[in-house]
């Protein structure tokens, strides 16, 4: 799951910002190209008691809850709930009372595969759906508990990213997981060159994710490479300009 979705110095001669932002090559509407993207995911589910589990979706920030279907404190000021619905688990994450993602987990008959029907919701209510298939890692486990690594994904609904100017010399990223406003302060985000930048996302003073954004020479393709702490492989998202 991801969830969910996450940036270091302005080049010295761009510090004035306004003229740069007006002509920023990243600004525009972008649409995910699933055929060119490489979406991988990993998660760890650990059973602590009969109905108590720890969920680690990456970033080194496990969330411990009771799987009784109630909203419980989760990562980054969200709530997380997991309910047993027949043979499946229903996962819901909320932010400020609004649902930001849902997922239905189903195990294969042999318990070695997990299907994750994952849907994220933008602030306007629009939804993006991805169906992941995970394989159980050699570490073992039983039932839904275990270390899971995705082996395939099917992007069912379109995913778009809108990048616009923010506060003169910053950028605003609006997608299915919400809107993130970025200032190139040299700590959370920086320009690498005219067509490349990097963002670093931290939580409680710990880096949990790094993202590199690179434009093709013709400015028609945007590649976002996401490295999440605790994951062995990055996610590579390739977008086409609309």
C-alpha positions in Angstrom: 0.0 0.0 0.0 1.2 3.1 -0.4 0.0 4.8 -0.2 1.1 7.3 0.3 2.7 9.2 -1.5 7.1 13.2 -0.2 12.0 17.6 -1.3 17.0 20.2 -1.0 18.6 24.2 -2.3 17.5 26.6 -5.0 20.3 27.3 -7.5 21.8 30.5 -6.4 20.8 32.5 -9.4 17.2 31.4 -9.1 16.6 32.7 -5.6 14.5 35.6 -6.9 12.1 33.0 -7.9 9.1 34.7 -9.6 10.5 34.7 -13.2 11.7 31.2 -12.7 8.4 29.9 -11.4 6.4 31.6 -14.2 8.4 29.6 -16.8 9.0 26.6 -14.7 9.2 23.5 -17.0 7.6 21.3 -14.3 4.4 23.2 -14.3 1.5 21.5 -16.1 -0.9 18.6 -16.1 0.7 15.1 -16.1 -0.9 11.7 -16.6 0.7 8.4 -15.4 1.9 6.0 -18.1 1.5 2.6 -16.4 3.2 0.7 -19.2 6.5 2.7 -18.6 6.2 2.9 -14.8 7.6 0.4 -12.4 5.4 0.2 -9.3 6.7 -1.9 -6.5 5.6 -2.1 -2.9 6.5 -3.9 0.3 4.8 -4.2 3.6 5.2 -6.1 6.9 2.3 -7.3 9.0 3.2 -8.6 12.5 0.8 -10.3 14.8 1.3 -9.1 18.4 -1.7 -10.6 20.1 -4.9 -12.3 19.0 -6.4 -9.2 17.4 -3.4 -6.8 17.7 -1.1 -6.2 14.7 1.7 -3.9 13.7 1.6 -2.6 10.1 4.8 -1.3 8.5 4.1 0.2 5.1 7.6 1.6 4.8 9.4 4.7 6.2 10.3 2.9 9.4 7.1 4.0 11.2 5.1 0.9 12.2 1.5 1.4 13.2 0.0 -0.8 16.0 -3.7 -1.3 16.1 -6.4 -3.7 17.0 -8.2 -5.1 14.0 -11.8 -4.4 15.2 -12.8 -1.9 12.5 -12.5 1.2 14.6 -10.4 4.3 13.7 -7.2 4.3 15.6 -4.2 6.7 15.7 -1.9 6.1 12.7 1.0 7.6 10.9 1.3 11.4 10.2 -1.9 12.5 12.0 -4.0 9.9 10.2 -6.2 7.2 11.6 -6.1 3.6 10.5 -8.8 0.9 10.8 -8.7 -2.7 9.8 -11.8 -4.9 9.9 -12.3 -8.6 9.2 -15.0 -9.0 6.6 -15.5 -12.7 5.9 -12.2 -14.0 4.4 -10.9 -10.5 3.7 -9.5 -7.6 5.6 -10.9 -4.1 4.9 -8.3 -1.3 5.5 -9.3 2.4 5.7 -7.1 5.4 6.4 -8.5 8.8 7.2 -7.1 12.3 7.5 -9.1 14.9 9.5 -12.1 12.6 9.3 -12.0 12.2 5.5 -11.2 8.9 3.9 -8.0 9.1 1.9 -7.6 5.4 1.0 -9.3 2.1 1.2 -8.0 -1.4 0.5 -9.5 -4.9 0.5 -7.0 -7.6 1.2 -7.6 -11.2 0.1 -5.4 -14.3 0.5 -4.8 -17.0 -2.0 -5.9 -20.5 -1.1 -2.3 -21.5 -0.2 -1.7 -18.3 1.8 1.4 -17.4 -0.2 -0.2 -14.6 -2.2 -2.1 -11.5 -1.2 -4.3 -9.4 -3.5 -4.7 -5.7 -2.5 -7.5 -3.8 -4.2 -6.2 -0.3 -3.3 -8.1 3.0 -3.9 -6.9 6.5 -3.0 -9.1 9.6 -3.0 -8.2 13.1 -3.9 -9.5 16.1 -2.1 -12.2 16.6 -4.7 -13.4 13.0 -4.1 -12.0 11.6 -7.3 -10.6 8.1 -7.0 -7.5 6.2 -8.3 -7.5 2.4 -8.2 -4.6 0.0 -8.3 -4.7 -3.8 -7.8 -1.5 -5.2 -6.4 -0.5 -8.8 -6.1 2.0 -9.6 -3.3 4.1 -12.8 -2.6 5.0 -13.8 0.8 8.7 -13.3 1.5 10.8 -16.3 2.6 10.7 -15.0 6.2 7.3 -16.8 6.4 4.4 -16.0 8.6 0.8 -17.2 8.5 -2.5 -15.7 7.4 -2.2 -12.0 6.7 0.8 -11.7 9.0 4.2 -11.8 7.2 6.5 -9.8 4.9 4.9 -9.1 1.6 6.6 -8.0 -1.7 4.5 -6.9 -4.7 5.1 -8.8 -7.9 2.5 -7.1 -10.2 0.1 -4.2 -10.3 -2.7 -3.2 -12.5 -3.6 0.5 -12.7 -7.4 0.4 -13.1 -8.2 4.2 -13.1 -6.2 7.1 -14.5 -3.8 8.9 -12.2 -3.0 12.5 -12.9 -0.6 15.0 -11.2 -1.1 18.8 -11.5 2.0 20.9 -10.8 1.5 24.6 -10.4 3.4 27.7 -9.1 3.3 28.1 -5.3 4.2 31.3 -3.5 6.3 32.8 -6.2 9.3 30.4 -6.3 7.8 27.2 -5.0 5.7 24.4 -6.6 2.4 22.8 -5.6 1.8 19.1 -6.4 -1.9 18.0 -6.5 -2.7 14.3 -7.0 -4.8 11.5 -5.7 -3.2 11.6 -2.2 -3.8 15.4 -1.8 -1.9 18.6 -2.4 1.7 19.3 -1.2 3.2 22.7 -1.4 7.0 22.9 -1.7 9.5 25.6 -1.1 13.1 25.1 -2.2 14.7 25.7 1.1 17.7 23.4 0.8 16.4 21.1 3.6 13.2 19.5 2.3 13.6 20.4 -1.4 16.3 21.5 -3.8 16.8 22.2 -7.5 19.4 19.9 -9.1 19.4 21.7 -12.4 16.8 23.3 -14.6 15.1 20.0 -15.4 15.7 18.1 -12.2 14.8 18.4 -8.5 14.7 16.4 -5.3 12.3 16.3 -2.4 13.0 14.7 1.0 10.1 13.8 3.3 10.7 13.4 7.0 8.6 12.4 10.0 9.6 13.1 13.6 13.0 14.3 12.3 13.6 11.0 10.5 13.9 10.8 6.7 11.2 8.4 5.4 11.2 9.0 1.7 13.3 10.7 -1.1 11.9 11.6 -4.5 13.8 12.7 -7.6 12.0 14.4 -10.4 13.5 14.5 -13.9 12.2 16.0 -17.1 13.1 14.6 -20.5 15.0 16.9 -22.9 11.8 17.7 -24.8 10.0 18.4 -21.5 7.2 16.0 -22.5 8.0 13.2 -20.0 8.4 13.5 -16.2 10.0 10.6 -14.3 9.6 10.4 -10.5 11.8 7.9 -8.7 10.7 7.3 -5.1 13.0 5.7 -2.5 11.2 4.7 0.7 13.1 3.8 3.9 12.7 0.0 4.5 12.0 -0.8 0.8 14.6 -2.7 -1.2 13.5 -1.3 -4.6 12.3 2.2 -5.7 9.0 3.1 -7.3 9.5 4.6 -10.8 6.5 6.7 -12.0 6.6 7.9 -15.6 4.2 10.7 -16.6 3.2 12.1 -20.0 2.5 15.8 -20.3 -1.2 16.6 -21.1 
